[in-house]
Amino acid sequence: PDGKLVVSGSHHGMVQICDAATGAEVRAWAGHLAAVNSVGFSPDGRRVFSGSDDYLVTLWDVATGSEVWSCARHQCTGTCICSWSIDLYERHYVELDPECPVRGHSGEVFSAAFSPDGKRVVSGAWDGTVKILDAATGVEVRSIDAHVDYQVATVDFSPDGRRIVSGSPSENRVKIWDAESGEMLWSITGRKGAFVDCLPDPLKSSYHFLTARDEELLVFERSFQEEENERSFQEGEKAPVASFMAPGEVTCVEVRGSAILLGCMDGSVVLLRAPFLSA
């Protein structure tokens, strides 16, 4: 959060913290049994979360690299036989005893995020669920069947912590949820591609939605009044307020103030200035 450190996750299950000024490794550890898809700092910078193909969401202490908690795939009350394996094509298999009450995700975790106050962690997985966890203990607060029969590729909190956004490229939908009740407030149906971010803008009383397909990034705006009056709309019903073309297929997006950072399949990173976003 202070811009001094950068955290990253690797295909080999490693979590690494580097000095932002020099790129020098500060600390690294083997965090997971499979690829790490999502990492991030807590608002106070003392903790780091990681979400992985091994179905786990784990919280780490930045100073020591030690595990604080892990939202496990299962929690057994009796005898339970569970196994995890990976084949040559890197497909993942988890077998659970039918009597085992699943506590965490039953699919690869592709996205996670801290709430603005640092008290909650939200995660989204290939099993179509969104889970809200207590950041102090890892205990599940709420589970939402967000995109049934589809995969969740991105999740995030709104800046005020009252809303959660989830995106599913396979369903071509982004949904907004009440963070306390788990109620779906509304949804957007768009083109085939990943919905990558949602930015409530209190200064304009509106939301900005960023969607990506191939090399194209589109930005849409929707007012709070529209949210109250309608529960859904089609992306084609409104013209984008901005569009950008990247040098390669857009695979990840990060927004900070009025800047948009794109990561592309060809290995390039693009910084865009977006003055229409509130700083």
Secondary structure as GFF3:
##gff-version 3
##sequence-region A 1 279
A	DSSP	beta_strand	5	9	.	.	.	ID=ss1
A	DSSP	beta_strand	14	19	.	.	.	ID=ss2
A	DSSP	beta_strand	25	30	.	.	.	ID=ss3
A	DSSP	beta_strand	36	41	.	.	.	ID=ss4
A	DSSP	beta_strand	47	52	.	.	.	ID=ss5
A	DSSP	beta_strand	57	61	.	.	.	ID=ss6
A	DSSP	beta_strand	67	71	.	.	.	ID=ss7
A	DSSP	beta_strand	83	86	.	.	.	ID=ss8
A	DSSP	beta_strand	92	95	.	.	.	ID=ss9
A	DSSP	beta_strand	109	114	.	.	.	ID=ss10
A	DSSP	beta_strand	120	125	.	.	.	ID=ss11
A	DSSP	beta_strand	129	134	.	.	.	ID=ss12
A	DSSP	beta_strand	140	145	.	.	.	ID=ss13
A	DSSP	beta_strand	154	157	.	.	.	ID=ss14
A	DSSP	beta_strand	163	168	.	.	.	ID=ss15
A	DSSP	beta_strand	173	178	.	.	.	ID=ss16
A	DSSP	beta_strand	184	189	.	.	.	ID=ss17
A	DSSP	beta_strand	194	201	.	.	.	ID=ss18
A	DSSP	beta_strand	206	213	.	.	.	ID=ss19
A	DSSP	beta_strand	216	223	.	.	.	ID=ss20
A	DSSP	alpha_helix	224	229	.	.	.	ID=ss21
A	DSSP	beta_strand	232	234	.	.	.	ID=ss22
A	DSSP	three_ten_helix	235	237	.	.	.	ID=ss23
A	DSSP	beta_strand	242	245	.	.	.	ID=ss24
A	DSSP	beta_strand	250	256	.	.	.	ID=ss25
A	DSSP	beta_strand	259	264	.	.	.	ID=ss26
A	DSSP	beta_strand	269	273	.	.	.	ID=ss27
###
